[in-house]
Amino acid sequence: MAITHEQDKGTAPWETKRKGKPRGVLRKIITWAAAIGLVGLIGSGLRTQPVEVELGMMARGPLTVNVIEEGKTRIRNRYVVSAPVAGQMRRVALKAGDEVKANETVLTTIEPALSPLLDPRAKAQAEARVQMSDAARMQAEQSLELTKTAEKFAKANYERVHSTSGTGTFSQTERDSAERDAEMKLREIRAAEFAAKVAAYEVEQAKAALMQMQSPSRDGAVIEVRSPVSGRVLKVMQESSMTVNAGTAMVEVGDPADLEIEAEILSRDAVTIKPGAQVSVEQWGGEQPLTARVRLVEPAAFTKVSALGVEEQRVIVLSDPINPPPAAKALGDRYRVEVRVAIWHSDDVLLIPAGALFREGSQWKTFVFDDGKAKQATIEAGHSDGRMTEVLKGIEAGAQVLLHPPDTIKDGVSVKKREG
């Protein structure tokens, strides 16, 4: 067997096949680099990324707390015209919305039968009705005089307070109270005048009925029923001709310009509403809200079943519009509106968006944006209007808070502001 020169040097035959040692080192370097890159990618994927959040700013400003409820308009002084005597009522030609004038517009006529008119008992009742109506008229006139006297005093008090407004003798609250009293007395005079007109009308109707009894005409007695007040026809209760009894309701009349706002407020909210409170009337059909003022919070509540079947105790709150614009003349009786009654107001409080607050147990808390971290803070909250909340202590003005933080946000979690 022939032995080569390399074999003479002691080199094994299989060792002669090992070539390219530099190529094996390069393969190892590439393999390790790929492994290190893969580990880096996995670590980068497992690393916690900052959570994108919306931020709100703590600032000082005014805050008004309102009670919001649906309401409706209604005519303050309305009158239901009824039949003064029994008889045959002619057809009512008027329709709802027609204009009427006091003691001029004839609503309908009644032709009473002669036999009831000549009945002694009916005659005595008619005489008593005249005396009762006359007494009611005198009482209404006395009430009107008392109201005018109270209005003079309220007006003089307002002028005295207004004339000293620059001296600082009276506070702004006292000036507003004097102005409110003067306005309310003017409205009371209007209501008293309305009552006096109605009382005088009832006297005339009673006398007319008695006159027909005492001297009935040969062709039959006819009583014209006229409108007691100026305004418009609100509703026709009985339109067709029919035989009516004394006291049968026929037509309802009133002045659509003399409106008030009626709202049914939950009793727990009604206790916080005081006469004179500011009211904003919205969704009435105009672009700008109407301004009104609470005149009366009725002392008795009533039970009402909500849409969810829950029994609620509600109280009627009446408000008077203040200087309504010309567009508000389109409002009529029982139109739907939305009222916002102010129950608390402050011109300078520390405010936080309500969406930044959450509750843990009995405490209110929020997350503060602190150099890329979410820091939990406990605060003491005050009044709230549903959008902004008063902060009494626990955080300072100028701080940025997280709005609507998700459940993944914990104390110390990295966060960043959401762009856009």
C-alpha positions in Angstrom: 0.0 0.0 0.0 1.4 3.3 -1.0 1.8 6.0 1.6 1.7 9.7 0.6 3.9 12.4 1.7 1.2 13.9 4.0 0.5 10.6 5.6 4.2 10.4 6.4 3.9 13.5 8.4 1.3 11.8 10.7 -1.9 13.4 9.4 -5.0 11.3 9.5 -6.9 10.8 6.2 -10.2 12.3 7.4 -8.5 15.4 8.6 -7.6 16.3 5.0 -11.3 16.8 4.3 -11.8 19.7 6.9 -11.6 22.9 4.9 -13.2 26.4 5.2 -12.7 27.0 9.0 -13.4 30.8 8.5 -16.8 29.9 7.0 -17.9 28.1 10.2 -17.0 31.1 12.4 -19.2 33.4 10.3 -22.1 31.0 10.6 -21.9 31.1 14.4 -21.7 34.9 14.4 -24.9 35.1 12.3 -26.7 32.6 14.5 -25.9 34.4 17.7 -26.8 37.7 16.2 -30.2 36.4 15.1 -30.8 34.9 18.6 -29.9 38.1 20.3 -32.1 40.1 18.0 -35.0 37.7 18.6 -34.6 38.0 22.4 -34.5 41.8 22.0 -37.7 41.8 20.0 -39.4 39.6 22.5 -38.3 41.8 25.4 -39.5 44.9 23.6 -42.9 43.3 23.0 -43.2 42.3 26.6 -42.2 45.8 27.9 -45.2 47.8 29.2 -46.2 50.6 26.8 -47.6 53.9 28.1 -51.4 54.1 28.0 -52.9 56.8 25.9 -55.3 59.0 27.9 -57.3 62.2 27.7 -56.3 65.0 30.0 -58.3 67.7 31.7 -57.1 70.9 33.5 -58.0 71.9 37.0 -59.1 75.6 37.1 -61.2 78.0 39.1 -64.4 79.4 37.8 -68.2 79.8 38.4 -70.5 76.9 39.1 -74.3 76.8 39.2 -76.2 73.7 40.3 -79.6 73.3 38.6 -82.6 71.1 39.0 -83.6 70.1 35.5 -87.2 68.9 34.9 -89.8 69.0 32.2 -92.5 71.7 32.5 -95.3 73.3 30.6 -96.8 76.7 30.2 -100.2 77.6 31.5 -102.3 80.8 31.4 -102.2 82.3 34.9 -105.8 83.7 35.0 -108.4 81.6 33.1 -112.1 81.7 33.4 -114.8 79.1 32.6 -118.0 80.7 31.5 -121.0 78.8 32.7 -124.7 79.2 32.2 -126.3 81.7 34.6 -129.7 80.1 34.4 -131.3 76.9 33.0 -132.7 77.0 29.6 -132.1 76.4 25.9 -128.5 77.4 24.9 -127.9 78.5 21.3 -125.0 77.1 19.3 -121.6 78.7 20.2 -120.1 80.2 17.0 -116.7 80.9 18.4 -113.7 78.6 18.1 -110.6 78.1 20.1 -108.2 81.0 19.4 -110.9 83.5 18.6 -110.4 86.9 20.2 -112.9 88.2 22.8 -113.4 91.5 24.5 -114.7 92.0 28.0 -118.4 92.7 28.2 -118.6 93.1 24.4 -118.2 89.7 22.8 -121.4 87.5 23.0 -120.4 83.9 23.6 -123.9 82.5 23.4 -127.5 83.2 24.3 -129.8 81.3 26.5 -133.6 81.2 26.1 -135.0 80.1 29.4 -138.5 78.6 29.7 -141.1 80.9 31.3 -142.3 78.4 33.9 -139.0 78.0 35.7 -138.5 81.8 35.5 -141.9 82.5 37.2 -141.3 79.9 39.9 -141.2 81.7 43.3 -138.4 79.5 44.6 -136.3 80.1 41.5 -137.0 83.8 41.9 -135.8 83.7 45.5 -132.7 81.8 44.5 -132.0 84.4 41.8 -132.3 87.3 44.2 -129.9 85.5 46.6 -127.5 84.9 43.7 -127.5 88.7 43.0 -126.7 89.5 46.6 -123.9 86.8 46.8 -122.4 88.1 43.5 -122.5 91.7 44.7 -120.8 90.7 48.0 -118.1 88.8 46.0 -117.6 91.9 43.9 -117.1 94.1 46.9 -114.6 91.7 48.4 -112.7 91.6 45.1 -112.6 95.4 45.0 -111.3 95.6 48.6 -108.6 92.9 47.7 -107.6 95.0 44.7 -107.2 98.1 46.9 -105.0 96.2 49.4 -102.9 94.9 46.6 -102.4 98.4 45.1 -101.4 99.7 48.6 -98.8 96.8 48.9 -97.5 97.6 45.4 -97.0 101.3 46.3 -95.0 100.3 49.3 -92.9 97.8 47.4 -92.3 100.3 44.6 -91.2 103.0 47.1 -88.9 100.5 48.8 -87.3 99.5 45.5 -86.8 103.2 44.5 -85.2 103.9 47.9 -82.8 100.9 47.5 -82.0 101.7 43.9 -81.2 105.3 44.7 -78.6 104.3 47.3 -77.1 101.5 45.2 -73.8 103.4 44.8 -73.3 104.1 48.5 -73.0 100.5 49.6 -75.8 100.8 52.1 -77.7 97.8 50.6 -76.2 94.6 49.4 -76.9 93.2 45.9 -79.1 90.6 47.4 -81.3 93.2 49.1 -81.6 95.2 45.9 -82.6 92.0 44.0 -85.1 91.2 46.7 -86.7 94.7 46.5 -86.9 94.4 42.7 -88.5 91.0 42.9 -91.1 92.2 45.5 -92.0 95.1 43.2 -92.5 92.8 40.2 -94.5 90.3 42.2 -96.8 93.1 43.5 -97.5 94.3 39.9 -98.5 90.8 38.9 -100.7 90.5 42.0 -102.5 93.7 41.0 -103.1 92.2 37.5 -104.6 89.1 39.1 -106.7 91.2 41.5 -108.0 93.3 38.6 -108.9 90.1 36.8 -110.8 88.8 39.8 -112.7 92.1 40.1 -113.8 92.0 36.5 -115.0 88.5 36.9 -117.0 89.4 40.0 -118.6 92.4 38.3 -119.5 90.2 35.3 -121.2 87.7 37.6 -123.2 90.4 39.2 -124.5 91.6 35.8 -125.3 88.0 34.8 -127.2 87.5 38.1 -129.1 90.7 37.7 -130.0 89.9 34.1 -131.4 86.5 35.2 -133.5 88.2 37.9 -134.7 90.9 35.5 -136.0 88.2 33.1 -137.9 86.6 36.0 -139.5 89.8 37.2 -140.6 91.1 33.8 -140.3 88.4 31.1 -140.9 89.6 27.5 -143.8 88.4 25.5 -141.6 86.8 22.9 -139.6 85.0 25.5 -136.7 86.0 27.7 -133.2 85.8 26.1 -130.0 86.2 28.1 -126.8 87.1 26.3 -123.7 85.5 27.9 -120.8 87.8 27.3 -117.1 87.3 27.8 -116.1 88.5 31.3 -112.5 89.3 30.3 -110.5 90.2 27.2 -108.3 87.6 25.7 -109.0 84.5 23.5 -111.1 81.5 23.6 -109.1 78.6 25.0 -111.7 75.8 24.8 -115.3 75.3 23.9 -116.8 72.8 26.2 -120.3 72.8 24.6 -120.6 73.9 21.0 -124.0 72.6 19.9 -127.4 73.9 20.9 -128.8 72.1 23.9 -130.8 72.5 27.1 -128.5 73.4 29.9 -128.8 73.7 33.7 -127.5 76.6 35.7 -123.8 76.3 36.2 -123.1 74.2 33.0 -119.6 75.0 31.7 -119.8 76.3 28.1 -116.6 78.2 27.1 -113.1 78.8 28.7 -111.4 82.1 28.0 -108.2 83.7 29.1 -105.2 85.9 28.1 -102.5 83.8 26.3 -100.0 86.7 27.0 -100.3 86.1 30.7 -98.3 82.9 30.9 -96.5 81.1 33.8 -94.3 78.0 33.8 -95.4 75.0 35.7 -92.9 72.2 36.6 -93.4 69.0 38.6 -90.3 68.7 40.7 -89.3 65.8 42.9 -90.0 66.6 46.6 -86.4 66.1 47.6 -85.3 68.7 45.1 -88.2 71.1 45.8 -87.1 71.6 49.4 -83.9 73.3 48.0 -85.9 75.7 45.7 -86.7 79.1 47.1 -89.1 81.8 45.7 -87.1 84.2 43.6 -84.6 81.6 42.3 -83.4 82.1 38.7 -85.0 79.7 36.1 -83.7 79.1 32.6 -86.5 77.9 30.2 -85.1 75.8 27.3 -86.5 73.8 24.4 -89.5 76.1 24.0 -89.0 76.5 20.3 -86.6 79.5 20.3 -82.9 79.7 19.9 -82.1 81.4 23.2 -83.4 80.2 26.6 -86.0 82.3 28.4 -85.3 83.8 31.8 -87.9 83.3 34.5 -88.1 83.5 38.3 -89.7 81.2 40.8 -92.9 82.7 42.2 -94.3 79.8 44.3 -93.4 76.4 45.5 -96.7 74.7 46.4 -96.8 73.3 50.0 -98.5 70.0 49.1 -97.0 67.2 47.1 -98.8 64.5 45.0 -97.9 61.0 44.0 -97.1 60.3 40.3 -96.0 57.1 38.7 -92.9 57.4 36.5 -92.4 55.7 33.1 -90.5 53.0 34.9 -93.5 52.3 37.2 -91.9 54.0 40.3 -94.1 56.0 42.6 -92.7 59.5 43.1 -93.7 62.4 45.3 -93.6 65.6 43.2 -94.3 69.3 43.9 -95.6 71.9 41.5 -93.2 74.9 41.1 -94.5 78.0 39.4 -92.3 80.5 37.6 -92.9 83.8 35.9 -91.1 84.8 32.7 -89.0 87.9 32.8 -89.0 90.2 29.8 -89.8 87.5 27.2 -88.7 88.2 23.6 -91.3 88.8 20.9 -90.8 85.3 19.6 -92.2 84.0 22.9 -95.6 85.3 22.0 -96.0 82.1 19.9 -96.2 80.1 23.2 -99.7 79.1 24.2 -101.4 77.2 27.0 -99.9 73.9 28.1 -96.9 74.0 25.7 -94.0 71.7 26.7 -90.7 73.3 27.9 -87.6 72.3 30.0 -86.8 74.2 33.1 -83.5 74.6 34.9 -84.0 75.9 38.4 -80.8 77.3 40.1 -80.5 76.0 43.6 -76.8 76.9 44.3 -74.3 79.2 42.7 -70.7 80.4 43.3 -68.6 82.7 41.2 -65.2 81.3 42.2 -64.6 77.6 43.0 -62.0 75.0 42.1 -63.5 72.8 39.3 -62.7 69.3 38.1 -64.4 67.6 35.2 -66.9 65.0 36.5 -65.5 62.4 34.1 -62.2 62.5 36.0 -63.7 61.3 39.3 -64.3 57.8 40.5 -65.4 56.3 43.8 -63.7 53.9 46.0 -65.8 53.1 49.0 -66.9 56.4 50.5 -64.1 58.4 49.0 -63.8 60.3 45.7 -60.5 59.8 43.8 -58.8 60.9 40.6 -55.6 60.2 38.7 -53.2 63.1 38.3 -50.8 63.3 35.3 -47.4 63.5 37.0 -44.4 63.5 34.5 -45.7 60.6 32.4 -47.1 58.7 35.4 -50.7 58.3 36.7 -50.7 59.4 40.4 -53.8 58.6 42.4 -55.2 61.4 44.6 -58.0 61.5 47.1 -60.2 64.6 47.0 -63.2 66.0 48.9 -65.9 66.9 46.4 -68.6 69.5 46.8 -71.4 70.6 44.6 -71.7 69.3 41.0 -73.8 70.2 38.0 -73.2 66.9 36.3 -70.4 68.2 34.1 -68.1 70.0 36.5 -67.6 69.3 40.3 -66.4 71.5 43.0 -63.2 70.4 44.8 -62.9 71.4 48.4 -59.5 69.9 49.1 -57.0 67.3 47.9 -55.7 68.9 44.7 -54.6 72.3 43.5 -55.4 74.4 40.5 -53.4 73.9 37.4 -53.0 70.1 37.8 -53.8 67.8 34.9 -56.2 64.9 35.5 -57.1 61.8 33.5 -60.5 61.9 31.9 -62.5 58.6 31.9 -59.5 56.5 32.9 -59.8 52.8 31.9 -59.6 49.9 34.4 -56.0 49.3 33.4 -54.9 52.5 34.9 -53.3 52.0 38.4 -51.2 54.2 40.6 -47.8 54.6 39.0 -48.7 53.3 35.5 -47.0 55.0 32.6 -49.4 57.2 30.5 -49.2 59.6 27.7 -51.5 62.3 26.3 -53.7 61.2 23.5 -53.0 63.3 20.4 -55.8 64.7 18.3 
